[in-house]
Structure formats: structure tokens, C-alpha cells
Amino acid sequence: MDYQIEFTQKAAKQFRKLPKQEKKRIQTLINLLAEDQYPRGSKKLSGEDNLFRVRTGNYRIIYTVFEEKVTVLIVKLGHRREVYR
């Protein structure tokens, strides 16, 4: 069963600002999250409740999964040096 993908306002704004080529790569990974919420390479963030990260190149996607709503919420995304701040 595919999950619905949602963005926070901040994540949507960050996604819109990405370079075109990076957008394509990240969009492919986001589509994968709809099918597999914990893909190979995803890791739980230490010190955070129910937040995971997955990487693509130098970019990271921080997300949470709501099993009861069948939803993946993209909380934050960006370059690896900035996304954890």
C-alpha cells in the first residue's frame, strides 16, 4: 500500500529552492518513500522521536511516518551541512 506524501510549509519552500537537477533526484527518492517508508540507507535520528533521515548525494530528507494515517511527512530537506541546524 502506498503512503501519502505531505510536506511541512518549511520543507515545501526548501524543495522549491533546490537546483533543478537536485529536485529530480530528490523527487525520485520521495516517490520511493511512498512505497517503502524505511528504504535501505534510512536511519532514525538519535535524540528525536520518530524522525528518520535518508540521503541522496549531498542532500538529506528528514521525515516522519504516521502509520495510522498512512502518511509520510517531509519535515525538512536540504544540503547536508545545513539540514541538521
MIDOSE-1310 file (N, C-alpha, C; in nm, 2 decimals, decimal comma, always signed):
residues 85
mdyq	+0,09/-0,12/+0,00/+0,00/+0,00/+0,00/+0,09/+0,12/+0,00; +0,06/+0,22/-0,09/+0,14/+0,34/-0,10/+0,09/+0,44/+0,01; +0,19/+0,51/+0,07/+0,16/+0,61/+0,16/+0,14/+0,74/+0,09; +0,07/+0,83/+0,15/+0,05/+0,97/+0,10/+0,17/+1,05/+0,15
ieft	+0,23/+1,13/+0,06/+0,34/+1,22/+0,10/+0,29/+1,36/+0,12; +0,33/+1,42/+0,23/+0,30/+1,56/+0,27/+0,42/+1,63/+0,31; +0,42/+1,76/+0,29/+0,53/+1,85/+0,32/+0,49/+1,95/+0,43; +0,58/+1,98/+0,52/+0,55/+2,10/+0,60/+0,58/+2,22/+0,52
qkaa	+0,53/+2,33/+0,56/+0,55/+2,46/+0,48/+0,70/+2,48/+0,46; +0,77/+2,46/+0,56/+0,92/+2,49/+0,55/+0,98/+2,39/+0,45; +0,95/+2,27/+0,46/+1,01/+2,17/+0,36/+0,96/+2,20/+0,22; +0,84/+2,24/+0,20/+0,79/+2,27/+0,06/+0,87/+2,39/+0,01
kqfr	+0,90/+2,49/+0,09/+0,98/+2,61/+0,05/+1,12/+2,56/+0,02; +1,18/+2,48/+0,10/+1,32/+2,43/+0,08/+1,32/+2,35/-0,05; +1,22/+2,27/-0,08/+1,22/+2,19/-0,20/+1,21/+2,28/-0,33; +1,13/+2,39/-0,32/+1,12/+2,48/-0,44/+1,25/+2,55/-0,47
klpk	+1,33/+2,57/-0,37/+1,45/+2,65/-0,38/+1,57/+2,56/-0,44; +1,55/+2,43/-0,44/+1,66/+2,35/-0,48/+1,69/+2,36/-0,63; +1,82/+2,33/-0,67/+1,85/+2,33/-0,81/+1,77/+2,23/-0,89; +1,74/+2,25/-1,01/+1,65/+2,17/-1,09/+1,70/+2,02/-1,09
qekk	+1,83/+2,00/-1,11/+1,88/+1,86/-1,12/+1,86/+1,79/-0,98; +1,89/+1,86/-0,88/+1,87/+1,80/-0,74/+1,72/+1,77/-0,71; +1,63/+1,86/-0,76/+1,49/+1,84/-0,74/+1,45/+1,70/-0,80; +1,50/+1,67/-0,92/+1,46/+1,55/-0,99/+1,51/+1,43/-0,91
riqt	+1,63/+1,43/-0,86/+1,68/+1,32/-0,78/+1,61/+1,30/-0,65; +1,58/+1,42/-0,58/+1,51/+1,41/-0,45/+1,36/+1,37/-0,48; +1,30/+1,41/-0,59/+1,16/+1,37/-0,61/+1,15/+1,22/-0,63; +1,25/+1,16/-0,70/+1,26/+1,02/-0,72/+1,26/+0,95/-0,58
linl	+1,34/+1,00/-0,49/+1,35/+0,94/-0,36/+1,22/+0,96/-0,28; +1,16/+1,07/-0,29/+1,03/+1,10/-0,22/+0,93/+1,00/-0,27; +0,92/+0,97/-0,40/+0,83/+0,88/-0,46/+0,86/+0,74/-0,40; +0,98/+0,71/-0,38/+1,02/+0,58/-0,32/+0,97/+0,57/-0,18
laed	+0,97/+0,68/-0,11/+0,92/+0,68/+0,03/+0,77/+0,64/+0,04; +0,70/+0,68/-0,06/+0,56/+0,64/-0,07/+0,54/+0,49/-0,07; +0,63/+0,42/-0,14/+0,62/+0,28/-0,15/+0,69/+0,20/-0,03; +0,80/+0,25/+0,01/+0,88/+0,19/+0,12/+0,92/+0,30/+0,21
qypr	+0,86/+0,31/+0,33/+0,89/+0,42/+0,42/+1,02/+0,41/+0,49; +1,08/+0,29/+0,49/+1,21/+0,28/+0,56/+1,31/+0,21/+0,45; +1,34/+0,28/+0,35/+1,43/+0,22/+0,24/+1,57/+0,20/+0,30; +1,64/+0,12/+0,22/+1,78/+0,09/+0,26/+1,85/+0,22/+0,27
gskk	+1,93/+0,24/+0,37/+2,00/+0,36/+0,39/+1,93/+0,46/+0,48; +1,81/+0,44/+0,52/+1,74/+0,53/+0,61/+1,78/+0,50/+0,75; +1,79/+0,61/+0,83/+1,83/+0,59/+0,97/+1,75/+0,68/+1,06; +1,72/+0,63/+1,18/+1,65/+0,70/+1,28/+1,74/+0,80/+1,34
lsge	+1,70/+0,93/+1,35/+1,78/+1,03/+1,41/+1,79/+1,01/+1,56; +1,91/+1,01/+1,62/+1,92/+0,99/+1,76/+1,87/+1,12/+1,83; +1,81/+1,10/+1,94/+1,76/+1,21/+2,02/+1,63/+1,27/+1,98; +1,57/+1,21/+1,87/+1,44/+1,26/+1,82/+1,34/+1,15/+1,82
dnlf	+1,22/+1,18/+1,85/+1,11/+1,08/+1,84/+1,06/+1,07/+1,70; +1,07/+0,95/+1,65/+1,01/+0,91/+1,52/+1,05/+1,00/+1,40; +1,17/+1,05/+1,40/+1,23/+1,12/+1,29/+1,34/+1,03/+1,22; +1,33/+1,03/+1,09/+1,42/+0,95/+1,01/+1,49/+1,04/+0,91
rvrt	+1,60/+0,99/+0,86/+1,67/+1,07/+0,75/+1,71/+0,97/+0,64; +1,70/+1,02/+0,52/+1,75/+0,94/+0,41/+1,83/+1,04/+0,33; +1,94/+0,99/+0,26/+2,03/+1,08/+0,19/+2,03/+1,04/+0,04; +2,05/+1,15/-0,03/+2,08/+1,13/-0,18/+2,18/+1,23/-0,21
gnyr	+2,30/+1,18/-0,24/+2,42/+1,27/-0,27/+2,45/+1,35/-0,15; +2,46/+1,48/-0,16/+2,49/+1,57/-0,05/+2,36/+1,63/+0,02; +2,25/+1,58/-0,02/+2,12/+1,63/+0,03/+2,06/+1,52/+0,12; +1,99/+1,57/+0,22/+1,92/+1,48/+0,32/+1,77/+1,52/+0,33
iiyt	+1,69/+1,42/+0,35/+1,55/+1,44/+0,37/+1,52/+1,39/+0,51; +1,46/+1,48/+0,59/+1,42/+1,44/+0,73/+1,27/+1,42/+0,72; +1,22/+1,31/+0,77/+1,08/+1,28/+0,76/+1,03/+1,20/+0,88; +0,90/+1,19/+0,90/+0,84/+1,11/+1,00/+0,72/+1,03/+0,93
vfee	+0,69/+0,91/+0,99/+0,59/+0,83/+0,93/+0,47/+0,82/+1,03; +0,35/+0,84/+0,98/+0,23/+0,82/+1,06/+0,16/+0,70/+1,01; +0,18/+0,59/+1,08/+0,12/+0,46/+1,03/-0,03/+0,46/+1,03; -0,09/+0,53/+1,13/-0,24/+0,53/+1,14/-0,30/+0,61/+1,03
kvtv	-0,23/+0,71/+0,98/-0,28/+0,80/+0,88/-0,24/+0,76/+0,74; -0,14/+0,66/+0,74/-0,08/+0,61/+0,61/-0,02/+0,73/+0,54; +0,06/+0,81/+0,61/+0,12/+0,93/+0,56/+0,27/+0,94/+0,60; +0,35/+0,99/+0,50/+0,49/+1,03/+0,53/+0,50/+1,18/+0,52
livk	+0,54/+1,24/+0,63/+0,55/+1,38/+0,64/+0,70/+1,43/+0,63; +0,73/+1,50/+0,52/+0,86/+1,55/+0,50/+0,87/+1,68/+0,58; +0,96/+1,67/+0,68/+0,98/+1,78/+0,78/+1,08/+1,88/+0,73; +1,19/+1,83/+0,67/+1,30/+1,92/+0,64/+1,38/+1,86/+0,53
lghr	+1,43/+1,93/+0,44/+1,53/+1,88/+0,34/+1,62/+1,99/+0,30; +1,74/+1,94/+0,26/+1,84/+2,04/+0,22/+1,98/+1,98/+0,22; +2,08/+2,06/+0,20/+2,22/+2,02/+0,19/+2,26/+1,97/+0,33; +2,35/+1,87/+0,32/+2,39/+1,80/+0,45/+2,45/+1,89/+0,55
revy	+2,52/+2,00/+0,51/+2,58/+2,09/+0,61/+2,48/+2,18/+0,67; +2,36/+2,19/+0,62/+2,26/+2,29/+0,67/+2,14/+2,22/+0,73; +2,11/+2,10/+0,69/+1,98/+2,04/+0,73/+1,96/+2,01/+0,87; +2,07/+1,98/+0,94/+2,06/+1,95/+1,09/+2,06/+2,06/+1,18
r	+2,07/+2,18/+1,13/+2,08/+2,30/+1,22/+1,94/+2,34/+1,26
